[in-house]
């Protein structure tokens, strides 16, 4: 539903400080009688309906003879066919159906602005792409895993932050912590991060600059650092990369282990004892499954009792298998990156419910996926020439973390 507002005696542009904002002369009542004022402009705000175009959005709101010229001039800077449903727009029009100011949110970074004061002709419209004004601020937050909040999502919510920050934190420590099975009551986390504001309103989270996670008696630390000429990455406090050869889990969250690696397990369907050479994660059908390491797809398709199966081959003699999938997102021969979507959880093949059977092989022999990461080498260290700069950034950002026993949130100081 559109929101309508009528402004009397004042022409407003939706962008503060815009050239189309001006005041009209005050009206004096000299006859001691009621005077009915005609609004000088109307401000209409709303969201783009599904399947709408620029022409259809302006139809019935502006003079019909002006719309083709507006669409034609807009094409010089933006393709009107790329308008997206649910994106916001604002239209200020005169009482005579002329455009004063029209704005459309293209994405998080830019908006389309059309300016057309009432004393101009349509071919004199000003059409431009304008960047949003953004600000970044540092914040710190601390959270704790408990019986009441057993997941990272729940603990982050208790700390007053959103799920996107949980996803980012899990990605940072994904090579060290299986967030489906490793979290324990009493674990805690602290992180310093950016918040991005657009015109004073919160827009999104920025980069996590430093983090600490206490998990089952061990304390893991992470610092964001960019090696000159490289991309931002995370390192522990000793300068070793946190990007391990394998992620600890092919699922992100809320997927408890329902069956562990075993040489003698009672099969839930066949009711016979036989080896279970992987680990089962119980997860909702359709949950995303990602590659635990860079690799090549050996096969992707139906495989008897395993249902839909993906087989990935990695370096150093490792293979991983993902079974009982509801759908497959890769094809044989395709190269995949660590963390890339390969399929979705299902219950195809011989299965009693939706779950992922995840298996790891090394030189043809099966390994316990829950412990295989322990035998893998640590990540690459910071180059010696960057060590001093890294340590300076490490000390700066780690000092902003909220300590155990401190408040849940704190201003990061910037």
For each residue, the residues with C-beta under 8 A, 3 or more apart:
1: 46
2: 44 45 46
3: 44 45 46
4: 42 43 44
5: 42 43 44 45
6: 39 42 43
7: 10 11 12 39 40 41 42 43
8: 37 39 40
9: 23 24 26 27 37 40
10: 7 23 24 40 41
11: 7 20 21 22 23 24 40 41 92 100
12: 7 21 41 43 92
13: 18 19 20 21 92 100 101 115
14: 18 43 45 90 92 101 103
15: 18 101 103 113 130
16: 21
17: 21
18: 13 14 15 21 101 115
19: 13 115
20: 11 13 92 100 101 115 117
21: 11 12 13 16 17 18
22: 11
23: 9 10 11
24: 9 10 11 40
25:
26: 9
27: 9 35 37
28:
29: 32 33 35
30:
31: 35
32: 29
33: 29
34:
35: 27 29 31
36:
37: 8 9 27
38: 95
39: 6 7 8 42 95
40: 7 8 9 10 11 24 94 95
41: 7 10 11 12 92 93 94 95 100
42: 4 5 6 7 39 92 93 95
43: 4 5 6 7 12 14 90 91 92
44: 2 3 4 5 61 90 91 92 93
45: 2 3 5 14 88 89 90 91
46: 1 2 3 88 89
47: 85 86 87 88 89
48: 52 57 83 84 85 86 87 88 89 104
49: 52 57 85
50: 85
51: 85
52: 48 49 56 57 83 85
53: 56 57 80 81 83
54: 57 58 70 71 74 80 83 104
55: 58 59 67 68 71 80
56: 52 53 59
57: 48 49 52 53 54 61 83 89
58: 54 55 61 62 67 70 91 99 102
59: 55 56 62 64 67
60:
61: 44 57 58 91 93 97
62: 58 59 66 67 70 93 97 98 99
63: 66 67 96 97 98
64: 59 67
65: 68
66: 62 63 69 70 97 98 99 122
67: 55 58 59 62 63 64 70 71
68: 55 65 71 72
69: 66 72 73 122 123 125
70: 54 58 62 66 67 73 74 99 102 114 116 122 125
71: 54 55 67 68 74 75 80
72: 68 69 75
73: 69 70 76 114 122 123 125 127
74: 54 70 71 77 78 80 112 114 127
75: 71 72 78 79 80
76: 73 127
77: 74 112 127 128 129
78: 74 75 82 106 112 127 129
79: 75 82
80: 53 54 55 71 74 75 83
81: 53
82: 78 79 106
83: 48 52 53 54 57 80 87 104
84: 48 87
85: 47 48 49 50 51 52
86: 47 48
87: 47 48 83 84 104 105 106
88: 45 46 47 48 104 105
89: 45 46 47 48 57 102 103 104 105
90: 14 43 44 45 101 102 103
91: 43 44 45 58 61 99 101 102
92: 11 12 13 14 20 41 42 43 44 99 100 101 102
93: 41 42 44 61 62 97 98 99 100
94: 40 41 97 98 99 100 118
95: 38 39 40 41 42
96: 63 118
97: 61 62 63 66 93 94
98: 62 63 66 93 94 116 118
99: 58 62 66 70 91 92 93 94 102 114 116 125
100: 11 13 20 41 92 93 94 115 116 117 118
101: 13 14 15 18 20 90 91 92 113 114 115 116
102: 58 70 89 90 91 92 99 112 113 114 116
103: 14 15 89 90 111 112 113 114
104: 48 54 83 87 88 89 111 112
105: 87 88 89 111
106: 78 82 87 109 110 111 112 129
107: 110
108: 132 198 203 204
109: 106 131 132 134
110: 106 107 129 130 131 132
111: 103 104 105 106 129 130 132
112: 74 77 78 102 103 104 106 127 128 129 130
113: 15 101 102 103 126 127 128 129 130
114: 70 73 74 99 101 102 103 125 126 127
115: 13 18 19 20 100 101 125 126
116: 70 98 99 100 101 102 120 122 124 125 126
117: 20 100 120
118: 94 96 98 100
119:
120: 116 117 124 125
121: 124
122: 66 69 70 73 116 125
123: 69 73
124: 116 120 121
125: 69 70 73 99 114 115 116 120 122
126: 113 114 115 116
127: 73 74 76 77 78 112 113 114
128: 77 112 113
129: 77 78 106 110 111 112 113
130: 15 110 111 112 113
131: 109 110
132: 108 109 110 111 198 199
133: 198 199
134: 109 196 197 198 203
135: 196 197
136: 194 195 196 197 206
137: 194 195 197 411 412 414
138: 192 193 194 209 400 411 412 413 414
139: 192 193 194 195 409 410 411 412
140: 190 191 192 193 400 401 402 409 410 411 412
141: 156 159 160 161 165 190 191 193 402 408 409 410
142: 159 188 189 190 401 402 403 404 406 407 408 409
143: 149 155 156 158 159 188 189 190 408
144: 149 155 158 186 187 188 189
145: 149 150 151 152 155 183 184 185 186 187 188
146: 149 150 155 185 186
147: 150 185
148: 154
149: 143 144 145 146 154 155 157 158
150: 145 146 147 154 183 185
151: 145 154 155 179 183 253 254
152: 145 155 156 166 169 170 179 183 189 253
153: 156 157 163 166 253 254
154: 148 149 150 151 157 158
155: 143 144 145 146 149 151 152 158 159 189
156: 141 143 152 153 159 161 162 163 165 166 169
157: 149 153 154 160 161 162 163
158: 143 144 149 154 155 408
159: 141 142 143 155 156 408 409
160: 141 157 408 409
161: 141 156 157 165 166
162: 156 157 165 166 205
163: 153 156 157 166 167
164: 167 168 204 205
165: 141 156 161 162 168 169 191 193 205 208
166: 152 153 156 161 162 163 169 170 253
167: 163 164 170 171 252
168: 164 165 171 172 193 205 208
169: 152 156 165 166 172 173 189 191 208 211 213
170: 152 166 167 173 174 177 179 252 253
171: 167 168 174 339
172: 168 169 208 211 222 234 242
173: 169 170 176 177 211 213 220 222 242
174: 170 171 177 179 247 248 249 339
175: 242 243 244 246 247 248 373 379
176: 173 215 220 242 244 248
177: 170 173 174 182 183 213 215 220 248
178: 181 182 248 249 370
179: 151 152 170 174 182 183 249 252 253
180: 249 251 253 254 255 256 257 281
181: 178 249 256 257 370
182: 177 178 179 215 216 248
183: 145 150 151 152 177 179 187 215
184: 145 187 215 216
185: 145 146 147 150
186: 144 145 146
187: 144 145 183 184 213 214 215 216
188: 142 143 144 145 213 214 404
189: 142 143 144 152 155 169 211 212 213 214
190: 140 141 142 143 211 212 401 402 403 404
191: 140 141 165 169 208 210 211 212 401
192: 138 139 140 208 209 210 211 397 400 401 412
193: 138 139 140 141 165 168 205 206 207 208 209 412
194: 136 137 138 139 205 206 207 208 209
195: 136 137 139 202 204 205 206
196: 134 135 136 202 203 204 205 206
197: 134 135 136 137 200 201 202 203
198: 108 132 133 134 201 203
199: 132 133
200: 197
201: 197 198
202: 195 196 197
203: 108 134 196 197 198
204: 108 164 195 196
205: 162 164 165 168 193 194 195 196 208
206: 136 193 194 195 196
207: 193 194 224 232
208: 165 168 169 172 191 192 193 194 205 211 222 224
209: 138 192 193 194 223 224 397 400
210: 191 192 221 222 223 224 394 397 398 400 401
211: 169 172 173 189 190 191 192 208 221 222 401
212: 189 190 191 219 220 221 222 398 401
213: 169 173 177 187 188 189 219 220 222
214: 187 188 189 217 218 219 220 404
215: 176 177 182 183 184 187 218 220
216: 182 184 187
217: 214
218: 214 215
219: 212 213 214
220: 173 176 177 212 213 214 215 236
221: 210 211 212 236 237 398
222: 172 173 208 210 211 212 213 234 235 236 242
223: 209 210 234 235 236 237 390 393 394 397 398
224: 207 208 209 210 232 233 234 397
225: 232 233 234 235 382 386 390 393 394
226: 230 231 232 233
227: 230 233 382 383 386
228: 386
229:
230: 226 227 233
231: 226
232: 207 224 225 226
233: 224 225 226 227 230 241 242 243
234: 172 222 223 224 225 241 242 243
235: 222 223 225 238 239 240 241 242 379 381 382 390
236: 220 221 222 223 239 240 242
237: 221 223 394 398
238: 235 381
239: 235 236 381 382 387 390 391
240: 235 236 378 379 380 381 382
241: 233 234 235 378 379 380 381
242: 172 173 175 176 222 233 234 235 236 379
243: 175 233 234 338 379
244: 175 176 247 373 376 378 379
245: 293 314 316 373 376 377
246: 175 292 293 318 360 372 373 376
247: 174 175 244 250 290 292 293 338 339
248: 174 175 176 177 178 182 292 373
249: 174 178 179 180 181 252 255 281 292 358
250: 247 281 289 290 291 292 320 322 356 358
251: 180 255 281 283 287 288 289 290 345 356
252: 167 170 179 249 255 288 290
253: 151 152 153 166 170 179 180
254: 151 153 180 283 284
255: 180 249 251 252 281 282 283 287 356
256: 180 181 281 282
257: 180 181 260 279 280 281 282 370
258: 280 281 282 355
259: 262 265 276 279 280
260: 257 276 279 280 368 370
261: 276 277 278 279 366 368 369 370
262: 259 265 275 276
263: 275
264: 273 274 275
265: 259 262 273 274 275 276
266: 271 272 273
267: 270 271 272 273 274 276
268: 271 352
269: 350 351 352
270: 267 274 350
271: 266 267 268
272: 266 267
273: 264 265 266 267
274: 264 265 267 270
275: 262 263 264 265
276: 259 260 261 262 265 267 280
277: 261 359 366
278: 261 321 323 357 358 359 360 366 369
279: 257 259 260 261 357 358 359 368 369 370
280: 257 258 259 260 276 355 356 357 358
281: 180 249 250 251 255 256 257 258 345 355 356 358
282: 255 256 257 258 353 354 355
283: 251 254 255 287 345 354 355 356
284: 254 287 345 354
285: 326 344 345 346 347 354
286: 326 327 344 345 346
287: 251 255 283 284 344 345 356
288: 251 252 341 344 345
289: 250 251 310 322 325 341 342 343 344 345 356
290: 247 250 251 252 338 339 340 341 342
291: 250 294 295 312 320 336 337 338 339 340 342
292: 246 247 248 249 250 320 338
293: 245 246 247 312 314 318 320 338
294: 291 314 315 335 336 337 338
295: 291 312 313 314 315 320 335 336
296: 312 313 333 334 335 336
297: 300 310 311 312 330 331 332 333 334 335 336 342
298: 311 312 313 319 332
299: 303 309 310 311 332
300: 297 309 310 311 328 330 331 332 342 343
301: 308 309 328 332
302: 307 308 309 348
303: 299 306 307 308 309 323 349
304: 349
305: 349 350
306: 303 309 321 323 324 349 350 357
307: 302 303 323 324 325 346 347 348 349 350 351
308: 301 302 303 323 324 325 326 327 328 343 346 348 349
309: 299 300 301 302 303 306 321 322 323 324 325 349
310: 289 297 299 300 321 322 325 328 330 342 343
311: 297 298 299 300 319 320 321
312: 291 293 295 296 297 298 319 320 321 322 336 342
313: 295 296 298 318 319
314: 245 293 294 295 318 319 320
315: 294 295 318
316: 245
317: 362 363
318: 246 293 313 314 315 360 361 362
319: 298 311 312 313 314 360 361 362
320: 250 291 292 293 295 311 312 314 358 359 360 361
321: 278 306 309 310 311 312 357 358 359 360 361
322: 250 289 309 310 312 325 342 343 356 357 358
323: 278 303 306 307 308 309 349 356 357 358 359
324: 306 307 308 309 345 346 347 348 349 351 354 355 356 357
325: 289 307 308 309 310 322 328 343 344 345 346 348 356
326: 285 286 308 343 344 345 346 347 348 354
327: 286 308 343 344 346
328: 300 301 308 310 325 342 343
329: 341 342 343 344
330: 297 300 310 334 336 342 343
331: 297 300 334
332: 297 298 299 300 301
333: 296 297
334: 296 297 330 331
335: 294 295 296 297
336: 291 294 295 296 297 312 330 340 342
337: 291 294 340
338: 243 247 290 291 292 293 294
339: 171 174 247 290 291
340: 290 291 336 337
341: 288 289 290 329
342: 289 290 291 297 300 310 312 322 328 329 330 336
343: 289 300 308 310 322 325 326 327 328 329 330
344: 285 286 287 288 289 325 326 327 329
345: 251 281 283 284 285 286 287 288 289 324 325 326 354 355 356
346: 285 286 307 308 324 325 326 327 354
347: 285 307 324 326 351 352 353 354 355
348: 302 307 308 324 325 326 351
349: 303 304 305 306 307 308 309 323 324
350: 269 270 305 306 307
351: 269 307 324 347 348 354 355
352: 268 269 347
353: 282 347
354: 282 283 284 285 324 326 345 346 347 351
355: 258 280 281 282 283 324 345 347 351
356: 250 251 255 280 281 283 287 289 322 323 324 325 345
357: 278 279 280 306 321 322 323 324
358: 249 250 278 279 280 281 320 321 322 323 369
359: 277 278 279 320 321 323 366 369
360: 246 278 318 319 320 321 366 367 368 369 372
361: 318 319 320 321 364 365 366 367
362: 317 318 319 365 367 372
363: 317
364: 361
365: 361 362
366: 261 277 278 359 360 361
367: 360 361 362 371 372
368: 260 261 279 360 371 372
369: 261 278 279 358 359 360 372
370: 178 181 257 260 261 279
371: 367 368 374 375
372: 246 360 362 367 368 369 375 376
373: 175 244 245 246 248 376
374: 371
375: 371 372
376: 244 245 246 372 373
377: 245
378: 240 241 244
379: 175 235 240 241 242 243 244
380: 240 241
381: 235 238 239 240 241
382: 225 227 235 239 240 386 387 390
383: 227 386 387
384: 387
385:
386: 225 227 228 382 383 389 390
387: 239 382 383 384 390 391
388: 391 392
389: 386 392 393
390: 223 225 235 239 382 386 387 393 394
391: 239 387 388 394 395
392: 388 389 395 396
393: 223 225 389 390 396 397
394: 210 223 225 237 390 391 397 398
395: 391 392 398 399
396: 392 393 399 400
397: 192 209 210 223 224 393 394 400 401
398: 210 212 221 223 237 394 395 401
399: 395 396
400: 138 140 192 209 210 396 397 410 412 413
401: 140 142 190 191 192 210 211 212 397 398
402: 140 141 142 190 406 407 408 409 410
403: 142 190 406
404: 142 188 190 214
405:
406: 142 402 403 410
407: 142 402 410
408: 141 142 143 158 159 160 402
409: 139 140 141 142 159 160 402
410: 139 140 141 400 402 406 407
411: 137 138 139 140
412: 137 138 139 140 192 193 400
413: 138 400
414: 137 138
